[in-house]
């Protein structure tokens, strides 16, 4: 960065709205960074052609101070100013238009920074936004945006740095501040005015008590969100040598792509506020001392200096911008130095020959770029070679072998630098075998199997399905992310209308035939959040925007995408989520790539709500009252089924209303439709003696009716708009079910009567045959509902080719 990075500050704009920010209030970070960007010349360039990034020098704090009209929260004056400024620089210079703003950055410590950026869509979506209010639920994107540490300076650091030694810190945890936002309200509810002096929480400090002295004698300093996530509390804690306790939803801590915050801070979930003391007391003295030492060590990265010093807050913030710029390639020619560095990033092998002397930065540059070093040096001893086995991550080529360099490198096994390619080769082989099998159109599979050989017209192609299933058993591996805790993660309901979700969670977590603990072997990655549990614990009645659910899902994706490379490699295309709740599709929309690219296993498989059969999977909905099938399977023989068609259920949605309008309370006993069953009449017994079971949509397309019909040996009559039946890429639903358009509900009896007895008997036989694919077993059995659902995921993964970063 120090060698290559250059920033061009647009000179357009005048004081007080541009080129300046506040240095002596709660937004001091903004003013401090403005000052250093404007006057510190190590990174600033006056030559726009040398610049790697361009700074848009408007101050959101000053815009609010001078242009906000009290009560008008649309802030039109601020909007006009920002839009006009972008129009000015994009008309005068070519740089904004060539990158659509991707190599530009703005700076804001005011809470309205994110809102202000939305006035220019490309500023919000593409530019680097350096924000104190780094809230993922408000669109903060850690891969392109930068968290600016909040500071509250009355001018200079002065006496803010320092604190008592750990042995003299008598207070376990401390906070003082206004009751701003729901998190602080919860904190005050449990700990303000508490008789427990270990946790001292104040809205107003007692007379004569100093805020800084309280921090300096506290072991842990509580840092809860206010109205927004950004606040100076974290930096104040670090200055005081006090371990920060971060209590925020959706906040991305500063410099977190470099700093490991787990080693010097404590993260407490909002729901755990009542257990705050227990959590802190469980941190051993030894662990606390280590954390406190690291807080002292990390101070240098948060210090503000009048003249910036290397590794201080200014340099660390610029470094965060530099990292984002490395992720972005502009449409036109780039600065030569950056092009060279990006070429290294794209290279598989980087040549590191000696110069006049054996030492050079080439080896370290290659390692930084994830490029395998090819060392061409005589007599060179690589660094740390007494500890590191260089043979495992570099190539040594003798000088005399330089003419044969290409042959040497071509002979290196492909797997040495890409396990992903090995997986893709395995999938390609499976695709080839399945295509060959599909050429055989027999009704019976030609493959041997000790348990079951698919046969008959219930399958679109029995041979292709069987070969695909066998290839899945042989190759398919699923990695379940271990992040996340009960009850929101790693579990689902097994005894209600969403039983499918809980059943599949259980089998994915505990059934080891597909699960792998080695993520390098995984072909897909499971995101184990339960939408049903998220709704149960986080939904606020009446608030259908579901902000807490959205924050939780966004935070989870951010967590695993920062900790592991897999989400970023595929943009989520080899990841899957699971949801039987009606709000599953809505929940996936909080992360655009989860909605657009990931495999979504959904009960609510409605094409009108974005369900995409080529990448998404229909999960059969189950209602297991005891968690087991019990006596649900079975029914009378066809000759003893006296009812033509049956349905019972609530009047949910317009399709059922139409069904009730035409057939409820009808004197025709062939079609029996009930909202409530008569006393003493069993739902199961009516299904078991019906030839056809009506399966109309409720509020959403999914319901347990179809699976219940199959269990009862009753031919399902599907009356849904936009519903994709389960396993329909394998099963031919036309052979064992009836599909009735909504407009044909008045003609229901006529349609069913016109099905001949011979055809009905064939369909009913096929319903019995297909039962095995919908059965839930305590321990999964081959070809049951668990294996069929996994097979559907396997087919979607076969459709996707993931390329490694170096391709």
C-alpha positions in Angstrom: 0.0 0.0 0.0 2.7 2.5 1.0 4.5 1.7 -2.2 1.6 1.8 -4.7 -1.5 3.5 -3.3 -2.5 7.0 -4.5 -5.7 8.9 -3.8 -7.0 11.8 -5.8 -9.2 14.3 -3.9 -11.6 16.1 -6.2 -11.1 19.8 -5.7 -14.6 20.8 -6.6 -16.9 21.9 -3.8 -16.4 24.7 -1.3 -16.4 25.1 2.5 -18.3 24.5 4.7 -20.0 21.6 3.0 -16.9 20.2 1.3 -13.3 19.5 2.2 -13.8 19.7 5.9 -15.4 17.8 8.8 -15.9 18.2 12.6 -12.9 17.5 14.8 -14.3 18.2 18.2 -17.6 16.3 18.7 -19.1 12.8 18.4 -18.2 12.8 14.7 -14.5 13.5 15.2 -13.5 10.5 13.1 -14.9 12.3 10.0 -13.1 15.5 10.6 -9.8 13.8 11.5 -9.8 11.7 8.3 -10.9 14.7 6.2 -7.9 16.7 7.6 -5.4 13.9 6.9 -6.7 13.1 3.4 -6.5 16.8 2.4 -3.1 17.7 3.9 -1.1 14.5 4.4 0.8 13.9 1.1 2.0 10.3 1.4 -1.1 9.0 -0.4 -2.6 12.1 -2.0 -1.7 12.8 -5.6 -2.5 15.9 -7.7 -2.2 13.8 -10.9 -5.5 12.1 -11.5 -3.9 9.6 -13.9 -1.8 8.2 -11.0 -4.8 7.7 -8.7 -6.1 4.3 -7.8 -9.1 5.8 -5.9 -10.9 9.1 -6.0 -12.3 10.8 -2.8 -15.7 12.5 -2.9 -15.0 15.2 -0.3 -18.6 16.1 0.9 -19.2 16.0 4.7 -22.5 14.4 5.7 -22.2 16.0 9.1 -21.9 19.5 7.5 -24.7 18.8 5.0 -27.0 17.9 7.9 -25.9 20.9 9.9 -26.5 23.4 7.1 -29.2 21.8 4.9 -31.5 19.7 7.1 -34.9 21.3 7.6 -36.2 20.0 11.0 -39.0 17.5 10.5 -38.3 16.9 6.8 -36.6 13.5 6.9 -36.6 13.1 3.2 -33.7 15.6 3.3 -34.2 17.0 -0.2 -31.6 19.7 0.2 -28.9 17.1 1.0 -30.1 14.9 -1.9 -29.8 17.7 -4.4 -26.3 18.6 -3.2 -24.9 15.0 -3.4 -26.6 14.3 -6.8 -25.3 17.6 -8.2 -21.8 16.9 -7.0 -21.6 13.4 -8.6 -23.1 14.9 -11.8 -20.4 17.6 -11.8 -17.4 15.3 -11.3 -18.8 12.7 -13.8 -19.3 15.4 -16.4 -15.9 17.1 -15.9 -13.8 13.9 -15.5 -13.9 10.4 -17.0 -13.2 8.4 -13.8 -16.7 8.0 -12.4 -18.3 6.9 -15.6 -15.5 4.3 -16.5 -16.0 2.5 -13.2 -19.6 3.5 -12.3 -18.1 4.8 -9.1 -16.4 1.5 -8.0 -13.0 3.2 -7.5 -14.5 6.2 -5.6 -15.1 6.5 -1.9 -17.1 8.7 0.4 -16.7 9.3 4.1 -19.4 9.7 6.8 -19.6 9.3 10.5 -23.1 10.7 10.8 -25.9 8.2 11.3 -27.4 9.4 8.0 -24.3 8.4 6.0 -25.9 5.2 4.5 -29.1 7.1 3.7 -27.3 9.9 2.0 -25.4 7.4 -0.3 -28.7 6.0 -1.5 -29.5 9.2 -3.4 -27.0 8.0 -6.1 -27.6 4.3 -6.6 -24.1 3.6 -7.8 -22.7 5.4 -4.8 -24.7 3.0 -2.6 -24.1 -0.2 -4.6 -20.7 0.1 -6.1 -18.6 2.8 -4.4 -16.5 2.3 -1.3 -18.4 3.8 1.6 -16.3 4.6 4.7 -19.0 4.7 7.4 -19.2 4.8 11.2 -22.7 3.4 10.9 -21.5 0.0 9.6 -24.8 -1.9 9.9 -25.3 -4.9 7.5 -29.1 -4.6 7.9 -28.9 -1.1 6.4 -26.9 -2.3 3.3 -23.4 -2.1 4.7 -21.4 -4.6 2.5 -18.1 -5.7 4.2 -16.6 -6.8 0.9 -16.7 -3.2 -0.5 -17.5 -0.8 2.4 -15.2 0.2 5.3 -16.0 0.6 9.0 -14.7 3.9 10.3 -14.0 3.8 14.1 -16.2 6.2 16.0 -14.3 8.9 18.0 -15.5 11.6 20.4 -12.6 14.0 20.8 -12.8 17.4 22.3 -9.8 18.3 20.2 -6.8 16.0 20.9 -6.4 12.6 22.6 -5.0 14.4 25.7 -5.5 12.1 28.7 -7.7 9.6 27.1 -5.0 6.9 26.7 -4.1 4.8 29.7 -5.7 3.1 32.7 -5.0 1.1 35.8 -3.2 -2.2 35.8 -5.5 -5.3 35.6 -4.9 -6.1 39.3 -6.3 -2.6 40.3 -9.4 -2.7 38.1 -12.1 -3.2 40.7 -15.2 -3.0 38.5 -16.2 -6.0 36.5 -18.1 -4.1 33.8 -19.2 -0.5 33.2 -21.4 1.6 30.9 -22.8 5.1 31.1 -24.9 6.7 28.4 -28.3 7.7 27.2 -31.2 5.3 26.8 -31.0 5.3 23.0 -32.5 2.4 21.1 -33.9 -1.0 22.1 -30.6 -2.6 23.1 -29.8 0.1 25.7 -33.3 -0.1 27.0 -32.9 -3.8 27.5 -29.5 -3.2 29.2 -31.0 -0.6 31.5 -34.0 -2.8 32.3 -31.7 -5.6 33.6 -28.7 -3.7 35.0 -29.5 0.0 35.7 -30.0 0.7 39.4 -28.9 -2.9 40.1 -27.7 -3.6 43.6 -24.9 -5.7 42.1 -21.8 -3.4 42.0 -19.9 -5.7 39.7 -22.0 -4.5 36.7 -22.3 -0.7 36.9 -24.7 0.7 34.3 -25.7 4.4 34.5 -27.8 6.7 32.4 -26.4 9.7 34.3 -23.2 9.4 36.4 -23.4 10.5 40.0 -22.1 14.0 40.7 -18.3 14.1 41.0 -17.8 10.7 39.3 -15.6 10.9 36.2 -16.5 8.9 33.1 -12.9 8.3 32.0 -11.8 7.2 35.6 -14.7 4.6 35.7 -13.5 3.2 32.4 -9.9 3.1 33.5 -10.7 1.0 36.6 -13.1 -1.4 34.8 -12.1 -4.8 33.4 -14.8 -4.8 30.7 -16.5 -1.8 29.1 -20.0 -2.4 27.7 -20.5 -1.1 24.2 -24.2 -1.5 23.3 -25.7 0.0 20.2 -27.6 3.3 20.5 -30.1 4.3 17.8 -27.5 3.1 15.3 -24.7 0.6 15.6 -21.8 3.2 15.3 -20.6 4.8 18.6 -17.3 5.9 20.1 -17.7 3.4 23.0 -15.4 0.7 21.5 -12.5 3.1 20.8 -12.9 4.7 24.2 -12.6 1.3 25.8 -9.5 0.5 23.9 -7.9 3.8 24.8 -8.7 3.0 28.5 -7.1 -0.5 28.3 -10.6 -1.9 29.0 -11.8 -5.0 27.2 -14.7 -4.0 24.9 -18.0 -6.0 25.3 -19.8 -5.5 22.0 -23.6 -5.7 22.1 -24.7 -4.9 18.6 -26.8 -6.5 15.9 -25.3 -6.4 12.4 -22.2 -4.3 13.3 -18.9 -5.0 11.4 -16.0 -3.9 13.7 -13.3 -1.7 12.3 -10.3 -3.3 10.4 -11.9 -6.7 10.9 -10.3 -8.1 7.7 -7.0 -7.6 9.5 -7.7 -7.7 13.2 -9.1 -10.8 15.0 -11.6 -9.1 17.3 -12.3 -12.4 19.2 -8.8 -12.2 20.8 -9.3 -8.8 22.5 -13.0 -8.2 22.8 -16.2 -10.1 23.9 -19.3 -10.4 21.6 -22.6 -10.7 23.5 -25.8 -11.4 21.7 -28.7 -9.0 22.6 -30.8 -11.9 24.0 -27.9 -12.7 26.4 -28.0 -9.3 28.2 -29.7 -10.8 31.3 -26.8 -13.3 31.5 -24.1 -10.6 31.2 -22.5 -11.1 34.5 -22.5 -14.9 34.1 -20.8 -14.6 30.7 -18.1 -12.2 32.0 -17.5 -14.2 35.2 -17.0 -17.3 33.1 -14.0 -15.7 31.4 -11.0 -16.9 33.4 -8.4 -14.5 34.9 -5.8 -15.9 32.6 -8.0 -15.4 29.5 -8.9 -11.8 30.7 -5.2 -10.9 31.2 -4.4 -12.1 27.7 -7.3 -10.1 26.2 -6.3 -7.0 28.2 -2.7 -7.3 27.0 -4.0 -7.5 23.4 -6.2 -4.4 23.9 -3.0 -2.5 24.9 -1.3 -3.9 21.8 -4.1 -2.9 19.4 -4.3 0.7 20.7 -1.7 1.9 18.2 -4.2 1.2 15.4 -6.8 3.5 16.9 -4.7 6.4 17.9 -5.2 9.8 16.2 -2.0 11.7 15.6 -1.8 15.4 14.6 0.7 14.2 12.0 -0.3 10.6 11.0 2.2 7.9 12.0 2.5 4.5 10.4 -0.1 1.9 11.5 -2.3 4.5 13.3 -6.0 5.0 12.7 -5.5 7.1 9.6 -3.2 4.5 7.9 -5.4 1.6 9.0 -8.5 3.2 7.5 -6.6 3.9 4.3 -5.4 0.3 4.3 -9.0 -0.8 4.5 -9.8 1.3 1.4 -6.8 -0.2 -0.3 -8.0 -3.7 0.3 -11.4 -2.9 -1.2 -9.7 -1.3 -4.2 -7.8 -4.5 -4.8 -11.1 -6.3 -5.1 -12.2 -3.9 -7.9 -11.2 -3.8 -11.6 -12.2 -0.6 -13.5 -13.4 -0.9 -17.1 -10.5 1.1 -18.6 -6.8 0.8 -18.3 -5.5 0.9 -14.7 -2.3 2.2 -13.2 0.6 -0.1 -14.2 1.6 -0.9 -10.6 -1.9 -2.1 -9.7 -2.2 -4.1 -13.0 1.1 -5.9 -12.2 -0.2 -6.7 -8.6 -3.5 -7.9 -9.9 -1.7 -10.1 -12.5 0.1 -11.7 -9.6 -3.3 -12.3 -7.9 -4.5 -14.1 -11.0 -1.4 -16.3 -11.5 -1.1 -19.9 -10.4 2.7 -19.9 -10.2 5.0 -16.9 -9.6 8.6 -17.0 -10.7 11.1 -15.8 -8.1 14.6 -15.7 -9.7 17.6 -14.1 -8.0 18.7 -10.6 -9.0 22.2 -9.4 -8.3 21.7 -11.0 -4.9 19.5 -14.0 -3.8 17.2 -11.9 -1.6 14.2 -10.1 -3.2 10.6 -9.4 -2.2 9.2 -11.7 -5.0 8.6 -14.7 -2.7 6.6 -12.7 -0.1 4.6 -10.9 -2.8 3.7 -14.3 -4.3 2.6 -15.6 -0.9 0.5 -12.5 -0.2 -1.2 -13.0 -3.6 -1.9 -16.7 -2.9 0.4 -17.6 -5.8 2.7 -20.6 -5.6 6.4 -19.3 -5.5 8.8 -20.9 -8.0 12.2 -20.3 -6.4 15.0 -20.1 -9.0 18.0 -19.2 -6.8 21.4 -20.9 -6.1 22.4 -21.1 -2.4 19.3 -19.4 -1.0 17.9 -20.5 2.3 14.2 -19.7 2.5 12.9 -17.8 5.6 11.7 -19.9 8.6 12.9 -23.1 6.9 13.6 -24.7 10.2 9.9 -24.5 10.9 8.2 -24.5 7.5 8.3 -27.3 4.9 8.8 -25.2 1.8 8.4 -28.3 -0.4 4.7 -28.4 0.4 3.9 -24.9 -0.8 6.6 -23.8 -3.3 8.5 -25.2 -6.3 12.4 -25.2 -6.4 13.9 -25.1 -9.9 17.6 -25.3 -10.5 19.1 -22.6 -12.6 20.3 -25.1 -15.3 16.6 -26.2 -15.7 15.3 -22.7 -16.8 15.0 -23.9 -20.4 12.7 -26.7 -19.2 10.6 -24.4 -17.0 7.3 -24.9 -18.8 7.6 -28.7 -18.8 8.4 -28.8 -15.1 5.5 -26.6 -14.2 3.0 -28.4 -16.5 3.9 -31.7 -14.9 2.9 -30.5 -11.5 -0.4 -32.3 -10.6 -3.4 -30.0 -11.0 -4.6 -31.1 -7.6 -1.6 -29.4 -6.0 -3.3 -26.0 -6.3 -7.0 -26.8 -6.8 -9.1 -29.2 -4.8 -12.1 -27.5 -6.2 -11.2 -28.6 -9.7 -10.9 -32.2 -8.6 -14.5 -32.0 -7.3 -15.6 -30.4 -10.6 -14.0 -33.3 -12.5 -15.8 -35.8 -10.3 -19.1 -34.0 -11.0 -18.4 -33.9 -14.8 -17.9 -37.7 -14.8 -21.2 -38.1 -13.0 -23.0 -35.9 -15.5 -21.5 -38.0 -18.3 -22.6 -41.3 -16.8 -26.1 -40.0 -16.2 -26.4 -38.7 -19.8 -25.4 -42.1 -21.0 -28.0 -43.8 -18.8 -30.7 -41.4 -20.0 -30.3 -42.8 -23.5 -31.8 -46.1 -22.3 -35.6 -45.4 -22.2 -36.6 -48.7 -20.5 -39.3 -48.5 -17.9 -37.0 -50.5 -15.6 -33.5 -49.5 -14.6 -30.7 -51.7 -15.9 -28.5 -51.2 -12.9 -28.2 -53.8 -10.1 -29.4 -52.8 -6.6 -29.9 -55.0 -3.5 -32.6 -52.7 -2.1 -34.7 -51.3 -4.9 -34.7 -51.0 -8.7 -36.7 -48.1 -10.0 -39.3 -49.2 -12.6 -42.5 -48.1 -14.2 -44.0 -44.9 -15.6 -43.9 -43.1 -12.3 -40.3 -42.2 -13.3 -39.5 -39.9 -16.1 -36.5 -42.1 -16.9 -35.9 -44.9 -14.4 -32.5 -45.8 -15.7 -31.2 -42.2 -15.6 -32.6 -41.7 -12.1 -31.1 -44.9 -10.7 -27.6 -44.1 -12.2 -27.8 -40.6 -10.8 -28.8 -41.9 -7.4 -25.9 -44.4 -7.3 -23.5 -41.6 -8.4 -24.8 -39.4 -5.6 -24.3 -42.1 -3.0 -20.7 -42.6 -4.3 -19.6 -39.0 -4.6 -21.9 -36.5 -2.8 -20.6 -34.7 0.3 -22.3 -32.0 2.3 -20.5 -29.6 4.7 -22.7 -28.2 7.5 -21.4 -24.9 8.8 -20.9 -25.3 12.6 -21.4 -21.6 13.3 -24.7 -20.6 15.0 -26.3 -21.8 18.1 -29.5 -23.3 19.2 -32.4 -22.6 19.1 -32.1 -20.5 15.8 -29.5 -22.8 14.2 -28.9 -26.5 13.7 -32.5 -27.5 14.6 -36.0 -27.4 13.3 -39.5 -28.4 14.5 -40.4 -32.1 14.2 -43.9 -32.2 15.6 -46.0 -29.6 13.7 -47.0 -28.4 10.3 -43.3 -27.7 9.5 -42.1 -31.3 10.4 -40.3 -31.6 7.1 -37.9 -28.9 8.2 -37.0 -30.5 11.5 -36.8 -33.9 10.0 -34.3 -32.8 7.4 -32.3 -30.8 9.9 -32.0 -33.9 12.1 -30.9 -36.1 9.2 -28.4 -33.6 7.7 -26.8 -33.0 11.1 -26.6 -36.6 12.4 -26.7 -38.9 9.3 -23.1 -39.3 8.2 -23.5 -40.9 4.8 -23.4 -37.5 3.1 -22.1 -35.2 5.8 -18.3 -34.4 5.8 -16.3 -32.6 8.4 -13.6 -31.8 5.7 -14.9 -28.8 3.8 -12.4 -29.5 1.0 -14.3 -32.6 0.1 -17.7 -30.9 0.1 -19.7 -30.3 -3.0 -22.4 -28.3 -1.3 -22.5 -26.2 2.0 -25.6 -26.2 4.2 -26.6 -22.9 5.9 -28.2 -24.3 9.0 -30.6 -21.5 10.1 -34.2 -22.5 10.7 -36.7 -20.0 9.3 -39.4 -21.5 11.6 -37.3 -20.9 14.7 -36.3 -17.4 13.5 -40.0 -16.5 13.2 -40.8 -18.1 16.5 -38.1 -16.2 18.4 -37.5 -12.9 16.4 -40.7 -12.0 14.7 -42.4 -8.9 16.2 -46.2 -9.3 15.6 -47.4 -6.8 13.0 -43.9 -6.0 11.7 -43.9 -7.8 8.4 -40.6 -6.3 7.2 -38.9 -8.9 9.6 -35.9 -6.7 10.4 -34.5 -8.9 13.1 -34.8 -12.0 10.9 -33.1 -10.1 8.1 -30.2 -9.0 10.3 -29.7 -12.5 11.6 -29.5 -14.1 8.1 -27.3 -11.3 6.7 -25.0 -11.5 9.7 -24.7 -15.3 9.4 -23.8 -15.1 5.7 -21.3 -12.3 6.4 -19.8 -14.5 9.2 -19.3 -17.6 7.1 -18.1 -15.6 4.0 -15.4 -13.8 6.1 -14.3 -17.0 7.9 -14.3 -19.4 4.9 -13.6 -18.8 1.2 -16.5 -20.9 -0.2 -19.4 -18.5 -0.4 -17.2 -15.9 -2.1 -15.8 -18.4 -4.7 -19.3 -19.3 -5.9 -21.3 -16.3 -4.7 -23.4 -18.9 -2.9 -24.2 -21.1 -5.9 -23.0 -24.3 -4.1 -24.7 -23.4 -0.8 -28.2 -24.4 0.2 -30.8 -23.2 2.8 -33.8 -25.1 4.1 -37.2 -23.7 5.0 -40.7 -25.1 5.3 -42.2 -21.9 6.8 -44.2 -19.8 4.3 -41.7 -16.9 4.9 -38.8 -19.0 3.6 -38.7 -17.2 0.2 -39.0 -13.8 1.8 -36.2 -14.6 4.2 -33.9 -15.5 1.4 -34.4 -12.1 -0.2 -32.4 -10.4 2.6 -29.2 -11.7 0.8 -29.6 -11.2 -2.9 -27.2 -14.0 -3.9 -29.0 -16.4 -1.5 -32.2 -15.6 -3.4 -30.7 -15.6 -6.9 -27.9 -18.1 -6.9 -28.1 -20.5 -3.9 -30.1 -23.7 -3.8 -33.2 -23.0 -1.7 -35.0 -26.1 -0.4 -38.5 -24.8 0.2 -42.0 -26.2 1.0 -43.4 -22.9 -0.4 -42.3 -23.7 -4.0 -44.2 -21.0 -5.8 -42.9 -19.9 -9.2 -44.8 -16.6 -8.8 -42.7 -15.8 -5.7 -39.4 -16.5 -7.4 -39.1 -20.2 -7.0 -36.7 -21.4 -9.8 -37.1 -25.1 -10.5 -33.6 -25.3 -12.2 -31.8 -24.3 -9.0 -34.4 -24.6 -6.2 -35.8 -27.7 -4.6 -39.4 -28.5 -3.5 -39.5 -29.9 0.0 -42.6 -32.1 0.6 -44.6 -30.6 3.5 -45.3 -33.0 6.4 -47.5 -32.7 9.4 -46.3 -35.2 11.9 -48.1 -34.6 15.2 -45.8 -37.0 17.2 -42.7 -36.6 15.1 -43.2 -40.0 13.6 -45.4 -41.4 10.8 -47.1 -43.8 13.2 -50.3 -45.1 11.6 -50.5 -42.6 8.8 -49.6 -45.1 6.1 -52.3 -47.3 4.7 -55.9 -47.2 3.4 -58.7 -49.3 2.0 -58.4 -51.3 -1.2 -59.7 -49.4 -4.3 -63.0 -51.5 -4.4 -63.8 -50.3 -0.8 -63.2 -46.6 -1.4 -66.8 -45.2 -1.4 -66.0 -41.5 -1.6 -65.1 -40.0 -4.9 -63.2 -37.0 -3.5 -62.6 -35.5 -0.1 -61.1 -32.4 1.5 -61.2 -30.9 5.0 -59.4 -27.8 6.1 -59.6 -24.1 6.9 -60.8 -21.4 4.4 -57.3 -20.1 3.7 -56.8 -18.2 0.5 -58.9 -17.6 -2.6 -58.6 -21.1 -4.0 -60.1 -22.8 -1.0 -62.8 -20.0 -0.9 -63.7 -21.0 -4.5 -63.7 -24.7 -3.6 -66.0 -24.0 -0.6 -68.3 -21.8 -2.6 -69.0 -24.7 -5.1 -68.7 -27.8 -3.0 -69.0 -27.1 0.8 -72.4 -28.2 2.1 -73.2 -29.7 -1.3 -75.8 -32.4 -1.3 -73.7 -34.4 -3.7 -72.0 -37.0 -1.4 -69.4 -37.9 -4.1 -67.5 -34.7 -3.4 -67.2 -34.2 0.3 -65.7 -30.8 1.3 -65.6 -29.6 4.9 -64.2 -26.7 6.7 -64.8 -28.5 10.0 -65.5 -32.2 10.2 -68.7 -33.5 11.9 -68.3 -34.8 15.5 -66.9 -38.3 15.7 -65.6 -38.3 12.1 -61.9 -39.1 11.6 -59.9 -37.1 9.0 -57.6 -40.1 8.4 -60.5 -42.5 7.9 -62.2 -40.3 5.3 -58.9 -40.1 3.4 -58.4 -43.8 3.5 -61.9 -44.5 2.0 -61.6 -41.8 -0.7 -60.5 -42.4 -4.3 -59.2 -38.9 -4.8 -58.0 -36.4 -2.2 -58.3 -32.7 -3.0 -55.1 -30.7 -2.4 -55.9 -27.0 -2.9 -53.5 -24.2 -2.0 -54.0 -22.3 1.3 -52.6 -18.9 1.7 -49.4 -20.3 0.1 -49.1 -23.2 -2.4 -47.6 -25.7 0.0 -49.6 -27.9 2.4 -49.2 -31.4 3.9 -52.3 -32.5 1.9 -50.3 -34.1 -1.0 -48.1 -36.3 1.2 -51.1 -37.2 3.4 -52.9 -38.3 0.3 -50.0 -40.5 -0.8 -49.7 -42.0 2.7 -53.4 -42.9 2.6 -53.1 -44.5 -0.9 -55.5 -41.7 -2.2 -54.8 -40.2 -5.6 -53.9 -36.5 -5.1 -55.8 -33.9 -7.0 -53.5 -30.8 -7.1 -55.3 -27.5 -7.3 -52.5 -24.9 -7.1 -51.3 -22.0 -9.2 -47.5 -22.0 -9.8 -46.7 -25.0 -7.6 -43.8 -27.3 -8.5 -44.4 -30.8 -7.0 -41.6 -32.5 -5.1 -39.0 -34.6 -7.0 -40.6 -33.6 -10.3 -37.4 -33.8 -12.2 -37.5 -37.6 -11.4 -41.1 -38.4 -10.8 -43.8 -38.2 -13.5 -46.6 -36.7 -11.5 -49.1 -37.1 -14.4 -49.0 -40.9 -13.9 -50.2 -40.9 -10.2 -52.0 -37.5 -9.6 -54.5 -35.2 -11.2 -53.8 -31.6 -11.9 -56.9 -29.3 -11.9 -56.8 -25.7 -12.9 -58.4 -23.2 -10.5 -60.9 -22.1 -13.1 -62.1 -25.8 -13.4 -63.1 -26.1 -9.7 -66.9 -25.9 -10.7 -66.3 -28.9 -13.0 -64.4 -31.0 -10.4 -66.9 -33.9 -10.3 -67.1 -34.1 -14.1 -63.3 -34.2 -14.4 -62.9 -37.0 -11.9 -65.9 -39.0 -13.1 -64.3 -39.0 -16.6 -61.3 -40.8 -15.3 -62.0 -44.5 -16.2 -61.9 -47.2 -13.5 -59.0 -48.8 -15.3 -57.0 -45.6 -15.3 -57.8 -44.9 -11.7 -56.6 -48.3 -10.6 -53.3 -47.7 -12.4 -52.9 -44.3 -10.7 -53.7 -45.7 -7.3 -51.2 -48.5 -7.8 -48.6 -46.0 -8.7 -49.4 -43.9 -5.6 -48.7 -47.0 -3.5 -45.4 -47.5 -5.4 -44.3 -43.9 -4.9 -45.0 -43.9 -1.2 -41.4 -45.1 -0.4 -40.1 -41.8 -1.7 -42.2 -39.8 0.8 -41.7 -41.9 4.0 -39.8 -40.4 6.9 -37.7 -42.9 8.8 -36.0 -42.4 12.2 -32.8 -43.7 10.6 -33.0 -42.7 6.9 -33.4 -45.6 4.4 -32.4 -45.6 0.8 -34.8 -43.9 -1.6 -36.9 -42.3 1.3 -37.8 -38.7 1.6 -34.4 -37.7 3.0 -32.5 -39.4 0.3 -34.8 -38.0 -2.4 -34.5 -34.5 -1.1 -30.7 -34.8 -1.0 -30.9 -36.2 -4.6 -32.8 -33.1 -5.7 -30.0 -31.0 -4.2 -27.4 -33.2 -5.9 -29.1 -32.6 -9.3 -29.0 -28.8 -8.8 -25.3 -29.0 -7.9 -24.7 -31.0 -11.1 -26.1 -28.0 -13.0 -23.5 -25.6 -11.6 -19.8 -25.4 -12.5 -17.8 -23.5 -9.9 -14.6 -21.9 -11.0 -11.7 -21.2 -8.7 -10.2 -17.8 -8.3 -7.3 -18.7 -10.6 -9.5 -19.7 -13.5 
